[in-house]
Amino acid sequence: MTKVTPAKRINIVTIKMVKEGSILYDVRLISTPSDAAGLGRKFLEDSDREQVIVC
């Protein structure tokens, strides 16, 4: 006799990008990692939850 293994469930997750706002920044050129970090800091400084920034 063959033992029947129950099927497993696979979760499907969708991530949608939604523009929630914008900020003004005075640096017109990002040429160093510290420039990028400074701009990222402006986005994250008032955040109350986890966020991801992609450059």
PyMOL Python script that loads the backbone (N, CA, C, O; Angstrom):
from pymol import cmd

cmd.read_pdbstr("""\
ATOM      1  N   MET A   1       0.825  -1.183   0.000  1.00  0.00           N
ATOM      2  CA  MET A   1       0.000   0.000   0.000  1.00  0.00           C
ATOM      3  C   MET A   1       0.873   1.252   0.000  1.00  0.00           C
ATOM      4  O   MET A   1       1.914   1.297   0.656  1.00  0.00           O
ATOM      5  N   THR A   2       0.435   2.263  -0.743  1.00  0.00           N
ATOM      6  CA  THR A   2       1.160   3.527  -0.810  1.00  0.00           C
ATOM      7  C   THR A   2       0.561   4.496   0.196  1.00  0.00           C
ATOM      8  O   THR A   2      -0.657   4.665   0.269  1.00  0.00           O
ATOM      9  N   LYS A   3       1.440   5.135   0.976  1.00  0.00           N
ATOM     10  CA  LYS A   3       0.973   6.114   1.951  1.00  0.00           C
ATOM     11  C   LYS A   3       0.694   7.439   1.238  1.00  0.00           C
ATOM     12  O   LYS A   3       1.523   7.918   0.465  1.00  0.00           O
ATOM     13  N   VAL A   4      -0.469   8.024   1.501  1.00  0.00           N
ATOM     14  CA  VAL A   4      -0.861   9.285   0.863  1.00  0.00           C
ATOM     15  C   VAL A   4      -0.362  10.442   1.720  1.00  0.00           C
ATOM     16  O   VAL A   4      -0.690  10.543   2.902  1.00  0.00           O
ATOM     17  N   THR A   5       0.437  11.312   1.105  1.00  0.00           N
ATOM     18  CA  THR A   5       0.942  12.501   1.791  1.00  0.00           C
ATOM     19  C   THR A   5      -0.015  13.657   1.511  1.00  0.00           C
ATOM     20  O   THR A   5      -0.339  13.927   0.354  1.00  0.00           O
ATOM     21  N   PRO A   6      -0.473  14.347   2.568  1.00  0.00           N
ATOM     22  CA  PRO A   6      -1.397  15.461   2.331  1.00  0.00           C
ATOM     23  C   PRO A   6      -0.711  16.588   1.558  1.00  0.00           C
ATOM     24  O   PRO A   6       0.491  16.810   1.699  1.00  0.00           O
ATOM     25  N   ALA A   7      -1.488  17.290   0.745  1.00  0.00           N
ATOM     26  CA  ALA A   7      -0.965  18.409  -0.035  1.00  0.00           C
ATOM     27  C   ALA A   7      -0.586  19.555   0.894  1.00  0.00           C
ATOM     28  O   ALA A   7      -1.173  19.719   1.963  1.00  0.00           O
ATOM     29  N   LYS A   8       0.396  20.345   0.479  1.00  0.00           N
ATOM     30  CA  LYS A   8       0.810  21.519   1.252  1.00  0.00           C
ATOM     31  C   LYS A   8       0.287  22.772   0.578  1.00  0.00           C
ATOM     32  O   LYS A   8       0.123  22.821  -0.641  1.00  0.00           O
ATOM     33  N   ARG A   9       0.031  23.771   1.380  1.00  0.00           N
ATOM     34  CA  ARG A   9      -0.469  25.039   0.864  1.00  0.00           C
ATOM     35  C   ARG A   9       0.715  25.989   0.671  1.00  0.00           C
ATOM     36  O   ARG A   9       1.596  26.073   1.527  1.00  0.00           O
ATOM     37  N   ILE A  10       0.729  26.707  -0.462  1.00  0.00           N
ATOM     38  CA  ILE A  10       1.749  27.710  -0.748  1.00  0.00           C
ATOM     39  C   ILE A  10       1.072  29.068  -0.694  1.00  0.00           C
ATOM     40  O   ILE A  10       0.081  29.302  -1.386  1.00  0.00           O
ATOM     41  N   ASN A  11       1.608  29.966   0.131  1.00  0.00           N
ATOM     42  CA  ASN A  11       1.054  31.315   0.237  1.00  0.00           C
ATOM     43  C   ASN A  11       1.490  32.146  -0.963  1.00  0.00           C
ATOM     44  O   ASN A  11       2.642  32.069  -1.389  1.00  0.00           O
ATOM     45  N   ILE A  12       0.583  32.931  -1.503  1.00  0.00           N
ATOM     46  CA  ILE A  12       0.868  33.842  -2.605  1.00  0.00           C
ATOM     47  C   ILE A  12       0.752  35.255  -2.061  1.00  0.00           C
ATOM     48  O   ILE A  12      -0.270  35.625  -1.484  1.00  0.00           O
ATOM     49  N   VAL A  13       1.806  36.045  -2.247  1.00  0.00           N
ATOM     50  CA  VAL A  13       1.865  37.410  -1.719  1.00  0.00           C
ATOM     51  C   VAL A  13       2.041  38.379  -2.883  1.00  0.00           C
ATOM     52  O   VAL A  13       2.826  38.123  -3.795  1.00  0.00           O
ATOM     53  N   THR A  14       1.312  39.487  -2.850  1.00  0.00           N
ATOM     54  CA  THR A  14       1.437  40.527  -3.858  1.00  0.00           C
ATOM     55  C   THR A  14       1.888  41.816  -3.187  1.00  0.00           C
ATOM     56  O   THR A  14       1.370  42.189  -2.134  1.00  0.00           O
ATOM     57  N   ILE A  15       2.848  42.491  -3.795  1.00  0.00           N
ATOM     58  CA  ILE A  15       3.302  43.787  -3.306  1.00  0.00           C
ATOM     59  C   ILE A  15       2.961  44.816  -4.376  1.00  0.00           C
ATOM     60  O   ILE A  15       3.322  44.647  -5.541  1.00  0.00           O
ATOM     61  N   LYS A  16       2.276  45.868  -3.989  1.00  0.00           N
ATOM     62  CA  LYS A  16       1.916  46.926  -4.923  1.00  0.00           C
ATOM     63  C   LYS A  16       2.600  48.220  -4.508  1.00  0.00           C
ATOM     64  O   LYS A  16       2.668  48.553  -3.325  1.00  0.00           O
ATOM     65  N   MET A  17       3.101  48.937  -5.497  1.00  0.00           N
ATOM     66  CA  MET A  17       3.737  50.221  -5.217  1.00  0.00           C
ATOM     67  C   MET A  17       2.686  51.320  -5.297  1.00  0.00           C
ATOM     68  O   MET A  17       1.943  51.413  -6.274  1.00  0.00           O
ATOM     69  N   VAL A  18       2.633  52.156  -4.253  1.00  0.00           N
ATOM     70  CA  VAL A  18       1.668  53.242  -4.189  1.00  0.00           C
ATOM     71  C   VAL A  18       2.418  54.521  -3.844  1.00  0.00           C
ATOM     72  O   VAL A  18       3.115  54.573  -2.831  1.00  0.00           O
ATOM     73  N   LYS A  19       2.283  55.550  -4.671  1.00  0.00           N
ATOM     74  CA  LYS A  19       2.920  56.827  -4.361  1.00  0.00           C
ATOM     75  C   LYS A  19       2.128  57.483  -3.236  1.00  0.00           C
ATOM     76  O   LYS A  19       0.940  57.768  -3.384  1.00  0.00           O
ATOM     77  N   GLU A  20       2.798  57.718  -2.114  1.00  0.00           N
ATOM     78  CA  GLU A  20       2.122  58.288  -0.956  1.00  0.00           C
ATOM     79  C   GLU A  20       2.455  59.758  -0.754  1.00  0.00           C
ATOM     80  O   GLU A  20       1.818  60.424   0.061  1.00  0.00           O
ATOM     81  N   GLY A  21       3.420  60.266  -1.464  1.00  0.00           N
ATOM     82  CA  GLY A  21       3.789  61.660  -1.284  1.00  0.00           C
ATOM     83  C   GLY A  21       5.141  61.932  -1.915  1.00  0.00           C
ATOM     84  O   GLY A  21       5.659  61.110  -2.671  1.00  0.00           O
ATOM     85  N   SER A  22       5.708  63.083  -1.605  1.00  0.00           N
ATOM     86  CA  SER A  22       7.015  63.440  -2.113  1.00  0.00           C
ATOM     87  C   SER A  22       7.662  64.414  -1.139  1.00  0.00           C
ATOM     88  O   SER A  22       6.989  65.000  -0.291  1.00  0.00           O
ATOM     89  N   ILE A  23       8.964  64.580  -1.269  1.00  0.00           N
ATOM     90  CA  ILE A  23       9.686  65.555  -0.462  1.00  0.00           C
ATOM     91  C   ILE A  23      10.560  66.383  -1.392  1.00  0.00           C
ATOM     92  O   ILE A  23      10.922  65.935  -2.480  1.00  0.00           O
ATOM     93  N   LEU A  24      10.892  67.578  -0.963  1.00  0.00           N
ATOM     94  CA  LEU A  24      11.833  68.415  -1.688  1.00  0.00           C
ATOM     95  C   LEU A  24      13.220  68.210  -1.090  1.00  0.00           C
ATOM     96  O   LEU A  24      13.368  68.105   0.127  1.00  0.00           O
ATOM     97  N   TYR A  25      14.218  68.155  -1.935  1.00  0.00           N
ATOM     98  CA  TYR A  25      15.584  68.067  -1.440  1.00  0.00           C
ATOM     99  C   TYR A  25      16.458  68.986  -2.267  1.00  0.00           C
ATOM    100  O   TYR A  25      16.221  69.177  -3.460  1.00  0.00           O
ATOM    101  N   ASP A  26      17.475  69.557  -1.629  1.00  0.00           N
ATOM    102  CA  ASP A  26      18.279  70.582  -2.277  1.00  0.00           C
ATOM    103  C   ASP A  26      19.435  70.028  -3.113  1.00  0.00           C
ATOM    104  O   ASP A  26      19.993  70.758  -3.931  1.00  0.00           O
ATOM    105  N   VAL A  27      19.798  68.793  -2.935  1.00  0.00           N
ATOM    106  CA  VAL A  27      20.902  68.202  -3.690  1.00  0.00           C
ATOM    107  C   VAL A  27      20.377  67.754  -5.053  1.00  0.00           C
ATOM    108  O   VAL A  27      19.481  66.913  -5.114  1.00  0.00           O
ATOM    109  N   ARG A  28      20.908  68.289  -6.131  1.00  0.00           N
ATOM    110  CA  ARG A  28      20.446  67.932  -7.470  1.00  0.00           C
ATOM    111  C   ARG A  28      21.203  66.748  -8.045  1.00  0.00           C
ATOM    112  O   ARG A  28      20.762  66.158  -9.031  1.00  0.00           O
ATOM    113  N   LEU A  29      22.335  66.387  -7.450  1.00  0.00           N
ATOM    114  CA  LEU A  29      23.159  65.303  -7.950  1.00  0.00           C
ATOM    115  C   LEU A  29      23.569  64.413  -6.786  1.00  0.00           C
ATOM    116  O   LEU A  29      24.136  64.891  -5.803  1.00  0.00           O
ATOM    117  N   ILE A  30      23.287  63.132  -6.895  1.00  0.00           N
ATOM    118  CA  ILE A  30      23.708  62.170  -5.879  1.00  0.00           C
ATOM    119  C   ILE A  30      24.935  61.468  -6.435  1.00  0.00           C
ATOM    120  O   ILE A  30      24.828  60.629  -7.329  1.00  0.00           O
ATOM    121  N   SER A  31      26.114  61.816  -5.898  1.00  0.00           N
ATOM    122  CA  SER A  31      27.357  61.286  -6.464  1.00  0.00           C
ATOM    123  C   SER A  31      28.169  60.458  -5.478  1.00  0.00           C
ATOM    124  O   SER A  31      29.164  59.846  -5.866  1.00  0.00           O
ATOM    125  N   THR A  32      27.770  60.426  -4.226  1.00  0.00           N
ATOM    126  CA  THR A  32      28.497  59.629  -3.233  1.00  0.00           C
ATOM    127  C   THR A  32      27.508  58.835  -2.389  1.00  0.00           C
ATOM    128  O   THR A  32      26.331  59.187  -2.318  1.00  0.00           O
ATOM    129  N   PRO A  33      27.971  57.783  -1.759  1.00  0.00           N
ATOM    130  CA  PRO A  33      27.087  57.033  -0.857  1.00  0.00           C
ATOM    131  C   PRO A  33      26.535  57.898   0.273  1.00  0.00           C
ATOM    132  O   PRO A  33      25.401  57.695   0.707  1.00  0.00           O
ATOM    133  N   SER A  34      27.322  58.859   0.754  1.00  0.00           N
ATOM    134  CA  SER A  34      26.816  59.712   1.836  1.00  0.00           C
ATOM    135  C   SER A  34      25.703  60.637   1.343  1.00  0.00           C
ATOM    136  O   SER A  34      24.802  60.975   2.112  1.00  0.00           O
ATOM    137  N   ASP A  35      25.749  61.058   0.060  1.00  0.00           N
ATOM    138  CA  ASP A  35      24.635  61.830  -0.510  1.00  0.00           C
ATOM    139  C   ASP A  35      23.352  60.991  -0.496  1.00  0.00           C
ATOM    140  O   ASP A  35      22.290  61.475  -0.105  1.00  0.00           O
ATOM    141  N   ALA A  36      23.461  59.744  -0.924  1.00  0.00           N
ATOM    142  CA  ALA A  36      22.302  58.848  -0.955  1.00  0.00           C
ATOM    143  C   ALA A  36      21.785  58.569   0.454  1.00  0.00           C
ATOM    144  O   ALA A  36      20.576  58.534   0.682  1.00  0.00           O
ATOM    145  N   ALA A  37      22.698  58.374   1.389  1.00  0.00           N
ATOM    146  CA  ALA A  37      22.289  58.112   2.776  1.00  0.00           C
ATOM    147  C   ALA A  37      21.578  59.320   3.371  1.00  0.00           C
ATOM    148  O   ALA A  37      20.594  59.166   4.095  1.00  0.00           O
ATOM    149  N   GLY A  38      22.065  60.519   3.071  1.00  0.00           N
ATOM    150  CA  GLY A  38      21.417  61.736   3.570  1.00  0.00           C
ATOM    151  C   GLY A  38      20.012  61.893   3.023  1.00  0.00           C
ATOM    152  O   GLY A  38      19.097  62.272   3.755  1.00  0.00           O
ATOM    153  N   LEU A  39      19.831  61.603   1.735  1.00  0.00           N
ATOM    154  CA  LEU A  39      18.507  61.689   1.138  1.00  0.00           C
ATOM    155  C   LEU A  39      17.584  60.613   1.722  1.00  0.00           C
ATOM    156  O   LEU A  39      16.417  60.883   2.007  1.00  0.00           O
ATOM    157  N   GLY A  40      18.107  59.402   1.900  1.00  0.00           N
ATOM    158  CA  GLY A  40      17.323  58.329   2.504  1.00  0.00           C
ATOM    159  C   GLY A  40      16.889  58.665   3.917  1.00  0.00           C
ATOM    160  O   GLY A  40      15.778  58.340   4.336  1.00  0.00           O
ATOM    161  N   ARG A  41      17.783  59.324   4.649  1.00  0.00           N
ATOM    162  CA  ARG A  41      17.464  59.731   6.020  1.00  0.00           C
ATOM    163  C   ARG A  41      16.247  60.651   6.044  1.00  0.00           C
ATOM    164  O   ARG A  41      15.413  60.558   6.945  1.00  0.00           O
ATOM    165  N   LYS A  42      16.144  61.552   5.041  1.00  0.00           N
ATOM    166  CA  LYS A  42      14.992  62.460   4.987  1.00  0.00           C
ATOM    167  C   LYS A  42      13.680  61.687   4.809  1.00  0.00           C
ATOM    168  O   LYS A  42      12.649  62.077   5.356  1.00  0.00           O
ATOM    169  N   PHE A  43      13.720  60.599   4.050  1.00  0.00           N
ATOM    170  CA  PHE A  43      12.525  59.781   3.851  1.00  0.00           C
ATOM    171  C   PHE A  43      12.151  59.005   5.111  1.00  0.00           C
ATOM    172  O   PHE A  43      10.968  58.808   5.391  1.00  0.00           O
ATOM    173  N   LEU A  44      13.139  58.572   5.859  1.00  0.00           N
ATOM    174  CA  LEU A  44      12.894  57.646   6.959  1.00  0.00           C
ATOM    175  C   LEU A  44      12.812  58.296   8.335  1.00  0.00           C
ATOM    176  O   LEU A  44      12.414  57.635   9.295  1.00  0.00           O
ATOM    177  N   GLU A  45      13.174  59.556   8.460  1.00  0.00           N
ATOM    178  CA  GLU A  45      13.309  60.149   9.792  1.00  0.00           C
ATOM    179  C   GLU A  45      12.005  60.184  10.588  1.00  0.00           C
ATOM    180  O   GLU A  45      12.044  60.090  11.815  1.00  0.00           O
ATOM    181  N   ASP A  46      10.880  60.311   9.946  1.00  0.00           N
ATOM    182  CA  ASP A  46       9.604  60.370  10.670  1.00  0.00           C
ATOM    183  C   ASP A  46       8.776  59.097  10.522  1.00  0.00           C
ATOM    184  O   ASP A  46       7.592  59.079  10.856  1.00  0.00           O
ATOM    185  N   SER A  47       9.391  58.051  10.029  1.00  0.00           N
ATOM    186  CA  SER A  47       8.662  56.808   9.750  1.00  0.00           C
ATOM    187  C   SER A  47       8.329  56.072  11.042  1.00  0.00           C
ATOM    188  O   SER A  47       9.149  56.002  11.957  1.00  0.00           O
ATOM    189  N   ASP A  48       7.126  55.527  11.107  1.00  0.00           N
ATOM    190  CA  ASP A  48       6.718  54.754  12.267  1.00  0.00           C
ATOM    191  C   ASP A  48       6.617  53.256  11.957  1.00  0.00           C
ATOM    192  O   ASP A  48       6.115  52.478  12.768  1.00  0.00           O
ATOM    193  N   ARG A  49       7.103  52.865  10.770  1.00  0.00           N
ATOM    194  CA  ARG A  49       7.062  51.449  10.382  1.00  0.00           C
ATOM    195  C   ARG A  49       8.228  51.143   9.453  1.00  0.00           C
ATOM    196  O   ARG A  49       8.925  52.045   8.988  1.00  0.00           O
ATOM    197  N   GLU A  50       8.425  49.876   9.196  1.00  0.00           N
ATOM    198  CA  GLU A  50       9.515  49.446   8.327  1.00  0.00           C
ATOM    199  C   GLU A  50       9.278  49.908   6.888  1.00  0.00           C
ATOM    200  O   GLU A  50       8.170  49.800   6.364  1.00  0.00           O
ATOM    201  N   GLN A  51      10.331  50.422   6.262  1.00  0.00           N
ATOM    202  CA  GLN A  51      10.240  50.852   4.882  1.00  0.00           C
ATOM    203  C   GLN A  51      11.493  50.406   4.131  1.00  0.00           C
ATOM    204  O   GLN A  51      12.533  50.157   4.740  1.00  0.00           O
ATOM    205  N   VAL A  52      11.388  50.309   2.819  1.00  0.00           N
ATOM    206  CA  VAL A  52      12.504  49.929   1.972  1.00  0.00           C
ATOM    207  C   VAL A  52      12.704  51.026   0.932  1.00  0.00           C
ATOM    208  O   VAL A  52      11.744  51.485   0.314  1.00  0.00           O
ATOM    209  N   ILE A  53      13.948  51.444   0.742  1.00  0.00           N
ATOM    210  CA  ILE A  53      14.287  52.431  -0.283  1.00  0.00           C
ATOM    211  C   ILE A  53      15.174  51.741  -1.298  1.00  0.00           C
ATOM    212  O   ILE A  53      16.153  51.088  -0.936  1.00  0.00           O
ATOM    213  N   VAL A  54      14.834  51.884  -2.558  1.00  0.00           N
ATOM    214  CA  VAL A  54      15.628  51.301  -3.634  1.00  0.00           C
ATOM    215  C   VAL A  54      16.218  52.436  -4.459  1.00  0.00           C
ATOM    216  O   VAL A  54      15.502  53.314  -4.939  1.00  0.00           O
ATOM    217  N   CYS A  55      17.518  52.401  -4.611  1.00  0.00           N
ATOM    218  CA  CYS A  55      18.204  53.440  -5.413  1.00  0.00           C
ATOM    219  C   CYS A  55      18.659  52.842  -6.721  1.00  0.00           C
ATOM    220  O   CYS A  55      19.255  53.537  -7.544  1.00  0.00           O
TER     221      CYS A  55
END
""", "prot")
cmd.dss("prot")
cmd.show_as("cartoon", "prot")
cmd.util.cbc("prot")
cmd.orient("prot")
